[in-house]
Amino acid sequence: MTASLNNTTLATLPAEVKKPDYDRVERSRGIVHIGPGAFHRAHQAVYTDMAMAYGGNWLITGVSMRSATLKQKLAGQDNLYSLVVLDNEPYVQVIGAFDSVLVLNEDREAIMAALTDANTHIISLTITEKGYCLASNGELDTSHADIMHDLSNPDEPVSAVGLIVSALKHRFEQQQADITVISCDNLADNGKKLAKAVLQFAEKIQPELAQWIEKNIAFPCTMVDSITPATDEALISLAADKLGVEDAWPIQREGFTQWVVEDKFSGPRPAWEKVGVTFTDDVAAFENAKLRILNGTHSTLAYTGILLGKETVYEAISDTALEAFIRRLLSDEIIPSINAEGVMDLPAYAEDILNRYKNRHIRHLLAQIAWDGSQKLPFRVLNTVRDNLKLGQQAKLLCVPIAAWILFIAKRASDQEELVDPLAETLIGLANQHQGDLAALGAAVLNLPQVFAELTANTWFKDTVLEYVKVLSSINGSNAADVLGAL
């Protein structure tokens, strides 16, 4: 029987495996993280693990709101796990940052003890956008079942917001304000949104508590980025081969990783700045750059790549004509639309993004990126169009992904394949109504105010998109260079 990864076998691992550069026995908890999923374990926990080499008690107590799987998997291996970094020079790193994983419905008392411990100085979260229980207007959704439960039972919360408020209420009573609450979800203005939800909840149960939180507790905004594919049997086998012992739940990610944090804390923090974390007063600039440079070109690669018969990001960026077009799009229209002077080097960031796309070890499906176009494109592409137009600059290349999206809709309808999109019924209905007439379909889609807003009245924009619908409808593998080069 193969031995398991644990404190005893840690010292026996191959020399090329990276190990914690500190003595775990000498460290104690300083962070409680709500939602210890794969992304957190591959991202913030890794930064924290490396930062402990510079001192401090920053072990993480993970809090799962529902599932006990991670707790069960890691319990038998002293909460150690391995990270497999997928790159041209792959490596394996053992992470020792967790002291335990707790589950809300099993360990409520222990969780509250961790959250209210005077030595806990950070509460962090990765719970996805829905975990914040926000209404469409950005306010706390007081009709949400979990929020309704927690307002009636504030000492037995089931939501992350209710749990945080319950912990802060205890700290308010003890006057322990040296704690920071950090959202690490892929959500614009995440710290502000979390703060609003917490304050609105606290106001309803105790106004004085809300005032204390607003005055004393920081909720910094953050930007996070790294592709983290799901753990599968192949990864478990690979990790065991590299480690020489079994890891019940290894994780994997690409080599690139980024964490930008607003420099606003109400208590101490790990030496994250020494291990690659960027602290700034302007997280929004980084968010905007990511949204336009990364997400904007991702969507462009998805829709144009699918037209060329490509399946993954790696296959798409490996097409020289498509890469050349993406580079033109970045230099001519995307980068000029971003105001990040003195904050970040946009051309260098764009080059990093292109190099990430060329990672053949990451199988990132274009079809998945193409989901929810009506919801994503307004933020990823259309706002960039608007800013270019306001500046009196050209935005014709940005019309290409919109045209490619229209052709994508037409193809899904003609192939009778599912269109994953909040407006799927409307879009497929238009495609069926205008079957065989791409110009009519394009005009109908471009008239949807819920996607294009005031751009529905912009004749130049609509005419340019329709022109590219016609041009792109003839694109194929053999003429891609000529078609894309002429745009």
C-alpha positions as CSV (number, residue, x, y, z in Angstrom):
1,M,0.0,0.0,0.0
2,T,1.4,3.4,-1.0
3,A,2.0,5.8,1.8
4,S,0.0,9.1,2.0
5,L,1.3,12.7,1.9
6,N,1.5,13.8,5.6
7,N,4.0,15.4,8.0
8,T,6.0,12.2,8.3
9,T,6.4,11.6,4.6
10,L,7.0,15.3,3.8
11,A,10.7,14.9,4.5
12,T,11.0,11.9,2.2
13,L,9.7,13.6,-1.0
14,P,12.0,14.0,-4.0
15,A,14.4,16.9,-3.9
16,E,12.7,18.6,-6.9
17,V,9.4,18.9,-5.1
18,K,9.0,22.3,-3.4
19,K,8.2,22.1,0.2
20,P,7.1,24.6,2.9
21,D,10.0,26.8,3.8
22,Y,9.0,27.1,7.5
23,D,8.3,24.8,10.4
24,R,4.5,24.2,10.5
25,V,4.6,23.1,14.1
26,E,5.9,26.5,15.2
27,R,3.1,28.4,13.4
28,S,-0.5,29.1,14.4
29,R,-3.6,30.4,12.7
30,G,-3.9,34.0,11.6
31,I,-6.5,33.6,8.7
32,V,-9.9,32.1,8.4
33,H,-10.9,31.5,4.8
34,I,-14.5,30.9,3.8
35,G,-14.8,28.8,0.7
36,P,-11.5,26.8,0.5
37,G,-12.1,25.5,-3.1
38,A,-9.5,24.7,-5.7
39,F,-8.9,28.3,-6.7
40,H,-8.2,29.5,-3.2
41,R,-5.9,26.5,-2.6
42,A,-4.0,27.2,-5.8
43,H,-3.9,30.9,-5.4
44,Q,-4.2,32.8,-2.1
45,A,-3.1,29.8,0.1
46,V,0.0,29.4,-2.0
47,Y,1.0,33.1,-1.6
48,T,0.4,32.7,2.2
49,D,2.4,29.5,2.3
50,M,5.4,31.2,0.7
51,A,5.0,34.4,2.8
52,M,5.3,32.4,6.0
53,A,9.0,31.8,5.1
54,Y,9.3,35.5,6.1
55,G,7.7,34.9,9.5
56,G,4.4,35.4,11.2
57,N,1.6,33.1,12.3
58,W,-0.6,32.9,9.2
59,L,-1.9,29.4,9.0
60,I,-5.3,29.2,7.5
61,T,-8.5,27.6,8.9
62,G,-10.7,26.7,6.0
63,V,-14.4,27.0,6.4
64,S,-16.7,25.1,4.0
65,M,-20.2,26.3,4.0
66,R,-21.7,23.0,3.0
67,S,-19.4,20.2,1.6
68,A,-17.3,18.0,3.9
69,T,-15.3,16.4,1.1
70,L,-12.2,18.6,1.4
71,K,-12.2,18.1,5.2
72,Q,-12.4,14.4,4.8
73,K,-9.7,14.3,2.1
74,L,-7.1,16.4,3.9
75,A,-7.7,15.1,7.4
76,G,-5.7,12.0,6.9
77,Q,-2.7,13.9,5.5
78,D,-2.2,16.6,8.1
79,N,-4.0,19.1,5.8
80,L,-1.1,19.0,3.3
81,Y,-1.8,18.9,-0.4
82,S,0.2,19.3,-3.6
83,L,0.0,21.9,-6.3
84,V,1.0,20.8,-9.8
85,V,2.0,23.8,-12.0
86,L,1.3,23.2,-15.7
87,D,3.8,25.0,-17.8
88,N,6.7,24.3,-20.2
89,E,8.7,23.8,-17.0
90,P,6.2,22.1,-14.7
91,Y,6.8,21.6,-11.1
92,V,5.1,20.3,-7.9
93,Q,4.8,22.2,-4.7
94,V,3.5,21.0,-1.4
95,I,1.4,23.5,0.4
96,G,1.3,23.5,4.2
97,A,-0.7,26.7,4.9
98,F,-3.9,25.0,6.3
99,D,-4.1,24.0,9.9
100,S,-7.6,22.5,9.5
101,V,-10.8,22.5,7.3
102,L,-14.1,22.9,9.1
103,V,-17.7,22.5,7.9
104,L,-20.4,24.9,9.0
105,N,-23.1,22.3,9.9
106,E,-20.6,20.1,11.7
107,D,-18.2,22.5,13.3
108,R,-20.2,25.7,14.1
109,E,-18.7,26.3,17.5
110,A,-15.1,25.7,16.3
111,I,-15.7,28.1,13.3
112,M,-17.0,30.9,15.5
113,A,-14.0,30.3,17.9
114,A,-11.6,30.7,15.0
115,L,-13.4,33.8,13.6
116,T,-13.4,35.5,17.0
117,D,-9.9,34.4,18.1
118,A,-7.9,37.5,18.9
119,N,-5.0,36.0,16.9
120,T,-7.1,35.9,13.7
121,H,-6.4,39.0,11.8
122,I,-7.8,38.2,8.3
123,I,-11.1,36.8,7.1
124,S,-11.0,36.0,3.4
125,L,-13.5,34.6,1.0
126,T,-13.9,32.8,-2.3
127,I,-17.6,32.0,-2.4
128,T,-18.5,33.1,-6.0
129,E,-20.8,36.0,-6.8
130,K,-24.0,34.3,-5.7
131,G,-22.5,33.8,-2.2
132,Y,-22.8,37.5,-1.5
133,C,-26.6,37.3,-1.7
134,L,-26.9,40.6,-3.6
135,A,-29.9,41.8,-5.6
136,S,-29.6,43.0,-9.2
137,N,-29.2,46.6,-7.9
138,G,-26.2,45.6,-5.8
139,E,-28.0,45.9,-2.5
140,L,-28.3,43.0,0.0
141,D,-31.1,40.8,-1.1
142,T,-33.3,40.6,2.0
143,S,-35.7,38.3,0.2
144,H,-32.9,35.7,-0.2
145,A,-33.8,32.6,1.8
146,D,-30.4,32.4,3.6
147,I,-30.5,36.1,4.5
148,M,-34.0,35.9,5.8
149,H,-33.0,32.9,7.9
150,D,-29.9,34.7,9.3
151,L,-31.8,37.9,10.1
152,S,-34.2,35.8,12.2
153,N,-31.4,33.6,13.6
154,P,-28.3,35.9,13.8
155,D,-26.4,33.5,16.1
156,E,-26.8,30.5,13.8
157,P,-26.1,32.0,10.3
158,V,-26.1,29.9,7.2
159,S,-24.8,32.6,4.8
160,A,-21.2,33.9,4.5
161,V,-22.5,37.5,5.1
162,G,-24.4,36.4,8.2
163,L,-21.4,34.5,9.5
164,I,-19.1,37.4,9.1
165,V,-21.5,39.8,10.8
166,S,-21.9,37.3,13.7
167,A,-18.1,37.2,14.1
168,L,-17.7,41.0,13.9
169,K,-20.5,41.4,16.5
170,H,-18.5,39.4,19.0
171,R,-15.4,41.5,18.1
172,F,-17.4,44.7,18.5
173,E,-18.4,43.5,22.0
174,Q,-14.7,42.7,22.8
175,Q,-13.5,45.9,20.9
176,Q,-11.1,43.8,18.7
177,A,-10.9,45.8,15.5
178,D,-7.6,44.5,14.2
179,I,-9.0,42.3,11.5
180,T,-9.4,42.8,7.8
181,V,-12.1,41.1,5.6
182,I,-10.9,40.3,2.1
183,S,-13.0,39.2,-0.9
184,C,-10.9,37.2,-3.3
185,D,-13.8,36.5,-5.8
186,N,-13.6,37.4,-9.5
187,L,-16.0,40.3,-9.0
188,A,-15.4,43.9,-9.8
189,D,-15.3,46.1,-6.7
190,N,-15.5,43.0,-4.7
191,G,-14.4,44.6,-1.4
192,K,-17.0,47.4,-1.8
193,K,-19.8,45.0,-2.6
194,L,-18.9,42.7,0.4
195,A,-18.7,45.8,2.7
196,K,-22.1,47.0,1.6
197,A,-23.7,43.6,2.2
198,V,-22.1,43.3,5.6
199,L,-23.1,46.8,6.7
200,Q,-26.7,46.5,5.4
201,F,-27.1,43.2,7.3
202,A,-25.5,44.6,10.5
203,E,-27.7,47.7,10.3
204,K,-30.8,45.5,10.5
205,I,-29.7,43.6,13.6
206,Q,-27.8,46.4,15.5
207,P,-27.2,49.9,14.1
208,E,-24.3,50.5,16.5
209,L,-22.6,47.4,15.2
210,A,-22.9,48.7,11.6
211,Q,-21.4,52.1,12.6
212,W,-18.5,50.3,14.4
213,I,-17.8,48.1,11.3
214,E,-17.9,51.1,8.9
215,K,-15.5,53.0,11.1
216,N,-13.0,50.3,12.1
217,I,-13.0,47.3,9.6
218,A,-11.4,47.4,6.2
219,F,-12.7,45.6,3.2
220,P,-10.0,45.9,0.5
221,C,-10.8,45.3,-3.1
222,T,-8.7,42.7,-4.9
223,M,-8.1,41.3,-8.4
224,V,-7.3,37.6,-8.8
225,D,-6.2,35.7,-11.9
226,S,-5.0,32.2,-12.6
227,I,-6.5,29.3,-14.6
228,T,-7.2,26.4,-12.3
229,P,-8.5,23.3,-14.1
230,A,-10.5,20.8,-12.0
231,T,-8.9,17.9,-10.3
232,D,-9.4,14.6,-12.1
233,E,-8.0,11.0,-11.9
234,A,-5.2,11.9,-14.3
235,L,-4.0,14.7,-12.0
236,I,-4.2,12.4,-8.9
237,S,-2.1,9.8,-10.7
238,L,0.4,12.5,-11.9
239,A,0.8,13.9,-8.4
240,A,1.4,10.5,-6.9
241,D,4.1,9.8,-9.6
242,K,5.9,13.1,-8.9
243,L,5.6,12.8,-5.1
244,G,6.1,9.1,-4.6
245,V,3.2,9.2,-2.1
246,E,-0.6,9.5,-2.5
247,D,-2.3,12.9,-2.3
248,A,-6.1,12.5,-1.9
249,W,-6.8,15.9,-3.5
250,P,-4.1,17.6,-5.4
251,I,-4.8,20.7,-7.4
252,Q,-3.4,22.1,-10.7
253,R,-3.0,25.6,-12.2
254,E,-1.2,27.4,-15.0
255,G,2.2,28.9,-14.3
256,F,0.8,32.5,-14.4
257,T,-0.8,33.8,-11.2
258,Q,-1.7,37.3,-10.1
259,W,-3.1,38.8,-7.0
260,V,-3.6,42.6,-6.7
261,V,-4.8,43.9,-3.3
262,E,-5.9,47.4,-2.3
263,D,-3.5,48.7,0.3
264,K,-6.2,49.2,3.0
265,F,-6.0,47.0,6.1
266,S,-7.3,47.3,9.6
267,G,-4.9,44.8,11.1
268,P,-1.6,43.0,10.4
269,R,-1.0,41.0,7.2
270,P,1.4,38.3,5.9
271,A,4.5,39.4,3.9
272,W,2.6,38.8,0.7
273,E,4.4,41.7,-1.0
274,K,7.6,39.6,-0.8
275,V,6.1,36.7,-2.7
276,G,4.6,38.5,-5.7
277,V,1.4,40.1,-4.4
278,T,0.8,43.6,-5.8
279,F,-0.4,46.3,-3.3
280,T,-2.0,49.3,-4.9
281,D,-4.4,52.2,-4.3
282,D,-6.0,51.6,-7.7
283,V,-7.2,48.0,-8.1
284,A,-9.8,49.3,-10.6
285,A,-7.0,49.9,-13.2
286,F,-5.8,46.3,-12.9
287,E,-9.4,45.1,-13.1
288,N,-10.1,47.2,-16.2
289,A,-6.9,45.9,-17.8
290,K,-7.8,42.3,-17.1
291,L,-11.4,42.8,-18.3
292,R,-10.3,44.3,-21.6
293,I,-6.9,42.7,-22.4
294,L,-7.5,39.2,-21.0
295,N,-11.3,38.8,-21.2
296,G,-11.8,40.9,-24.3
297,T,-9.2,38.9,-26.3
298,H,-10.5,35.6,-24.8
299,S,-13.9,36.3,-26.2
300,T,-12.4,37.4,-29.5
301,L,-10.4,34.2,-29.7
302,A,-13.4,32.1,-28.8
303,Y,-15.8,33.4,-31.5
304,T,-13.2,33.8,-34.3
305,G,-11.4,30.6,-33.3
306,I,-14.6,28.6,-33.5
307,L,-15.2,30.0,-37.0
308,L,-11.8,28.6,-38.0
309,G,-12.6,25.2,-36.5
310,K,-10.4,25.6,-33.4
311,E,-11.2,23.9,-30.2
312,T,-8.9,25.4,-27.5
313,V,-7.3,28.7,-26.7
314,Y,-3.9,27.1,-27.5
315,E,-5.0,26.0,-30.9
316,A,-6.5,29.4,-31.7
317,I,-3.5,31.5,-30.7
318,S,-1.2,29.0,-32.6
319,D,-2.9,30.1,-35.8
320,T,-0.5,32.8,-37.0
321,A,-3.2,34.9,-38.7
322,L,-5.4,34.9,-35.6
323,E,-2.5,35.8,-33.3
324,A,-1.5,38.7,-35.7
325,F,-5.1,39.9,-35.5
326,I,-5.2,39.7,-31.7
327,R,-2.0,41.7,-31.5
328,R,-3.4,44.4,-33.8
329,L,-6.6,44.5,-31.7
330,L,-4.5,45.0,-28.5
331,S,-2.1,47.6,-29.8
332,D,-4.6,49.7,-31.9
333,E,-7.8,49.6,-29.9
334,I,-7.7,47.9,-26.5
335,I,-4.6,49.3,-24.9
336,P,-5.2,52.9,-25.9
337,S,-8.6,52.7,-24.2
338,I,-7.2,51.9,-20.8
339,N,-5.9,54.6,-18.4
340,A,-3.3,53.0,-16.3
341,E,-0.4,55.5,-16.5
342,G,2.0,55.1,-13.6
343,V,0.1,52.0,-12.4
344,M,1.0,49.2,-14.7
345,D,2.9,48.4,-17.9
346,L,0.0,47.5,-20.3
347,P,2.1,46.3,-23.3
348,A,4.1,44.0,-20.9
349,Y,0.8,42.7,-19.3
350,A,-0.6,42.1,-22.8
351,E,2.5,40.1,-23.8
352,D,2.1,38.0,-20.6
353,I,-1.5,37.3,-21.5
354,L,-0.5,36.1,-25.0
355,N,2.2,33.9,-23.5
356,R,-0.4,32.3,-21.2
357,Y,-2.6,31.5,-24.2
358,K,0.4,29.6,-25.7
359,N,0.6,27.2,-22.8
360,R,-0.1,23.9,-24.5
361,H,-0.5,22.2,-21.1
362,I,-3.8,24.0,-20.4
363,R,-6.8,22.8,-22.3
364,H,-9.1,25.8,-22.2
365,L,-12.1,25.2,-24.4
366,L,-13.3,28.0,-26.7
367,A,-16.8,26.7,-26.5
368,Q,-16.8,27.3,-22.7
369,I,-15.4,30.9,-23.1
370,A,-18.2,31.5,-25.7
371,W,-20.9,30.9,-23.1
372,D,-23.1,33.8,-22.0
373,G,-22.0,36.2,-24.8
374,S,-24.9,38.6,-24.3
375,Q,-23.8,39.0,-20.7
376,K,-20.0,39.1,-21.1
377,L,-19.6,41.1,-24.3
378,P,-21.0,44.4,-23.0
379,F,-18.2,44.5,-20.3
380,R,-15.4,42.7,-22.3
381,V,-15.8,44.5,-25.6
382,L,-18.6,47.1,-25.9
383,N,-17.3,49.4,-23.1
384,T,-14.0,49.4,-25.0
385,V,-15.8,50.4,-28.2
386,R,-17.6,53.2,-26.3
387,D,-14.3,54.6,-24.8
388,N,-12.6,54.5,-28.2
389,L,-15.5,56.4,-29.8
390,K,-15.5,59.0,-27.0
391,L,-11.8,59.6,-27.6
392,G,-12.4,59.9,-31.3
393,Q,-10.4,56.8,-32.0
394,Q,-11.2,53.9,-34.3
395,A,-13.0,50.8,-33.0
396,K,-13.5,48.8,-36.2
397,L,-11.4,45.8,-35.0
398,L,-13.5,45.6,-31.9
399,C,-16.5,45.1,-34.1
400,V,-15.0,41.7,-35.3
401,P,-15.8,39.7,-32.1
402,I,-19.4,41.1,-32.2
403,A,-19.7,39.9,-35.8
404,A,-18.2,36.5,-35.0
405,W,-20.6,36.2,-32.1
406,I,-23.6,36.7,-34.4
407,L,-22.2,34.0,-36.7
408,F,-21.7,31.8,-33.7
409,I,-25.4,32.2,-32.8
410,A,-26.4,31.4,-36.4
411,K,-24.3,28.2,-36.4
412,R,-25.7,27.0,-33.1
413,A,-29.2,27.5,-34.4
414,S,-28.6,25.8,-37.7
415,D,-26.8,22.9,-36.1
416,Q,-29.6,22.6,-33.5
417,E,-27.0,22.8,-30.7
418,E,-27.6,24.4,-27.3
419,L,-26.7,28.1,-26.9
420,V,-25.6,28.7,-23.3
421,D,-26.7,32.3,-22.8
422,P,-29.2,34.2,-20.6
423,L,-30.9,35.4,-23.8
424,A,-30.7,32.0,-25.5
425,E,-34.4,31.8,-26.3
426,T,-34.4,35.2,-27.8
427,L,-31.2,34.8,-29.8
428,I,-32.1,31.3,-31.2
429,G,-35.6,32.6,-32.0
430,L,-34.0,35.4,-34.1
431,A,-31.7,33.0,-35.8
432,N,-34.6,30.7,-36.8
433,Q,-36.7,33.7,-37.9
434,H,-33.9,34.9,-40.2
435,Q,-32.4,31.6,-41.2
436,G,-30.3,32.0,-44.3
437,D,-30.2,35.8,-44.0
438,L,-27.2,36.7,-41.9
439,A,-27.6,40.4,-42.5
440,A,-31.1,40.4,-41.2
441,L,-30.1,38.3,-38.2
442,G,-27.2,40.7,-37.5
443,A,-29.5,43.7,-37.7
444,A,-32.0,42.1,-35.3
445,V,-29.3,41.1,-32.8
446,L,-27.8,44.6,-32.9
447,N,-31.2,46.1,-32.1
448,L,-31.3,44.3,-28.7
449,P,-31.1,47.1,-26.1
450,Q,-30.4,44.7,-23.3
451,V,-27.1,44.0,-24.9
452,F,-26.1,47.1,-26.9
453,A,-27.9,49.9,-25.0
454,E,-27.3,53.2,-26.8
455,L,-25.2,51.5,-29.5
456,T,-28.4,50.3,-31.1
457,A,-28.7,53.9,-32.4
458,N,-25.1,54.1,-33.6
459,T,-25.2,53.7,-37.4
460,W,-21.4,53.5,-37.9
461,F,-21.1,50.7,-35.3
462,K,-24.0,48.6,-36.7
463,D,-22.9,49.0,-40.3
464,T,-19.3,48.0,-39.4
465,V,-20.4,44.9,-37.5
466,L,-22.7,43.9,-40.4
467,E,-19.9,44.4,-42.9
468,Y,-17.8,42.0,-40.9
469,V,-20.6,39.5,-40.6
470,K,-20.5,39.3,-44.4
471,V,-16.7,39.1,-44.5
472,L,-16.3,36.6,-41.7
473,S,-19.0,34.3,-43.1
474,S,-16.5,33.3,-45.8
475,I,-13.5,32.7,-43.5
476,N,-11.9,29.3,-43.3
477,G,-8.5,27.8,-42.5
478,S,-7.0,28.5,-46.0
479,N,-8.0,32.1,-46.3
480,A,-7.8,33.2,-42.7
481,A,-4.6,35.2,-43.1
482,D,-6.0,37.2,-46.1
483,V,-9.4,37.8,-44.4
484,L,-8.1,38.8,-41.0
485,G,-5.2,40.8,-42.5
486,A,-7.6,42.9,-44.5
487,L,-9.8,43.8,-41.6
